[in-house]
Amino acid sequence: MTDHYDAVVIGSGAGGGTLARTLAASGKRILLLERGNFLRRELRNWDPYEVLTGDRYVTRDTWFDAGGRPFEPGVHYFVGGATKVYGAALGRLRPADFGEIAHSDGLSPAWPLSYDEFEPWYAKAEWLYQVRGLHGEDPSEGPWSEEYPWPPVSHEPLVQQIADHLDRAGYHPFHMPRGVMLDEANPPASLCIRCDTCDGYPCLVHAKADADVIAVRPLLSRLNVTLLVNAEVTRLETDAQGRSVTKVIVRRGDAHEEYRGDMVILAAGAVNSAKVLLRSASDRHPAGLANGSGQVGRNYMCHHSTDVVAFGEKANETMFQQTLGINAFYLADESRRSPYPGGSSRRWPLGGIELLARSDLLARRLAAPWGVLDAPDIEDRAVGFRLTTEDLPRPDNRVTLDRRGRLHLAYRATNSGQAAMLYHEFETMLSHADLHVAGRETPAAAGLRGAAVADQAGTCRFGTDPATSVLDVNCKAHELDNLYVADASFMPSAGAVGPALTTMANAIRVGEHLVRRLR
Ligand SMILES: Cc1cc2nc3c(=O)[nH]c(=O)nc-3n(C[C@H](O)[C@H](O)[C@H](O)COP(=O)(O)OP(=O)(O)OC[C@H]3O[C@@H](n4cnc5c(N)ncnc54)[C@H](O)[C@@H]3O)c2cc1C
């Protein structure tokens, strides 16, 4: 096997997998290095006790919090990265998210690109990941250049009833865009069997549009692409001037290997990409590779989320529940008068609301302590919602390494006040749908273990000023000629939408730039 490639891509998730797929069509020789292996297809993929309670697919890794306490982060090192277990809710950021927005806890900074400039890659990502959706339903949405490739996943009766109630009350519910291979017009041809175990679970029948199924597997038959699994990149080395990456150092089992690429694209996820750069410190880059600005690892973001279990009068017989979203509180109300019934004035953007997949475990965990319902009733009548508020990029929310090379993640959630306001609006909204809260939890605020690392973003943000950003507008490191970062770490702000579609769209954008550069 050669050790020199046109491009070496590190990480095969939403960013790296999508970028490798974009580059591959050029015929250039690509090496894709993935720390994990393929996730095994087994019946346990769908077993909630194995997956959610037993953390069957969470990789054993130890990080340390700001106080130096060790914890096992809820991370997933597989071909496809976190998308192997993601919910495949594939929404776009709103146009306002690309500009500067005032929040109660500070500013959400502007991106170096506008929504209109970024939009063509959203359309490409929606087509690549076969998103089911309907543009135009949600008034907070920006313009779109292409319709979705597939119609939205239809609401089942109870969800349709909730949508109708909320629509009549003026909340503009919409069909949640989902990357699931469900063909409702032709059920026998449909891969997806509507089991609704996307979020948190791998898909046994490969009907979820994850980066493994959509981006990486189609490359395996190509002669110009080499995938190495169980290949952890530990360090990047540069030439004597520190201007280009000359060696990618890899640990495979007990062996240490070296690879070379004309271009090197780091996409190991927001935390691990920062780790690789910080570990690659040298005389030329004493604070870490590409870190003259001191920004590598800083501005870590996740999302401020609250899970709520509500219940109504009727039994909930829904199979596939994650079909509904509400963005009525996503943007600030500049008139400071909420147009929504019973809503309070809204100076700040509060965030988004979506239905969760049906989960008896969640229902029992959240509702039982409140003593609202008996256990069988909870499972029969519960409807789960997730409320998501934007988390701001604080410089002190950051990844660092200690002298022993161990990873520390310092994180304090922002915008708790806005999350509380969103909950208040949500309670009022629920009353219009004849639903009542039975219990809630705020997983991200509760600790770093799971939710606070699921939507990780922002540790190598892109921008025009090398003093305040790590990457330029093409996601090339300001300080190096051939190093790119193409995972969720490029985001200067996270909005209140899952980062996956934005990461995929950006990876296609960066991939197309690289195709032109390598030509
Ligand atoms: C349970 C769960 C549900 C989610 N649901 C949604 C959702 O519905 N919608 C949404 O928008 N987002 C969702 N997300 C978040 C979404 O999956 C991530 O935002 C997205 O995958 C980030 O892409 P990435 O490329 O930055 O990282 P990843 O997709 O995680 O890819 C990083 C890859 O790099 C590999 N890697 C790490 N270190 C190294 C190394 N040193 N060398 C080689 N390889 C390395 C990892 O194994 C991994 O394969 C969810 C996440 C989780 C955990």
The ligand as a Gaussian input file, in Angstrom:
#p B3LYP/6-31G(d) Opt

LIG

0 1
 C      -27.554000      10.324000      19.935000
 C      -27.314000      11.454000      18.959000
 C      -28.381000      11.952000      18.228000
 C      -28.163000      12.996000      17.323000
 N      -29.211000      13.424000      16.547000
 C      -29.033000      14.416000      15.666000
 C      -30.082000      14.831000      14.808000
 O      -31.165000      14.256000      14.797000
 N      -29.847000      15.884000      13.971000
 C      -28.631000      16.517000      13.931000
 O      -28.494000      17.482000      13.182000
 N      -27.592000      16.106000      14.686000
 C      -27.758000      15.066000      15.536000
 N      -26.706000      14.618000      16.287000
 C      -25.399000      15.272000      16.118000
 C      -24.709000      14.818000      14.819000
 O      -24.637000      13.421000      14.760000
 C      -23.325000      15.463000      14.778000
 O      -23.518000      16.866000      14.794000
 C      -22.506000      15.112000      13.534000
 O      -22.339000      13.729000      13.388000
 C      -21.141000      15.803000      13.667000
 O      -20.337000      15.472000      12.571000
 P      -18.742000      15.468000      12.712000
 O      -18.207000      15.128000      11.392000
 O      -18.333000      16.719000      13.380000
 O      -18.430000      14.313000      13.777000
 P      -18.749000      12.732000      13.676000
 O      -19.938000      12.510000      12.790000
 O      -18.860000      12.215000      15.068000
 O      -17.467000      12.153000      12.982000
 C      -16.185000      12.158000      13.590000
 C      -15.461000      10.884000      13.195000
 O      -14.087000      11.006000      13.498000
 C      -13.622000       9.783000      14.080000
 N      -12.427000      10.105000      14.863000
 C      -12.357000      10.734000      16.064000
 N      -11.084000      10.903000      16.429000
 C      -10.321000      10.372000      15.451000
 C       -8.908000      10.248000      15.258000
 N       -8.032000      10.742000      16.144000
 N       -8.458000       9.599000      14.137000
 C       -9.333000       9.089000      13.215000
 N      -10.689000       9.208000      13.358000
 C      -11.168000       9.856000      14.455000
 C      -14.800000       9.307000      14.894000
 O      -14.720000       7.913000      15.175000
 C      -15.962000       9.656000      13.954000
 O      -16.218000       8.614000      13.036000
 C      -26.869000      13.559000      17.180000
 C      -25.789000      13.027000      17.899000
 C      -26.003000      11.986000      18.778000
 C      -24.836000      11.414000      19.554000

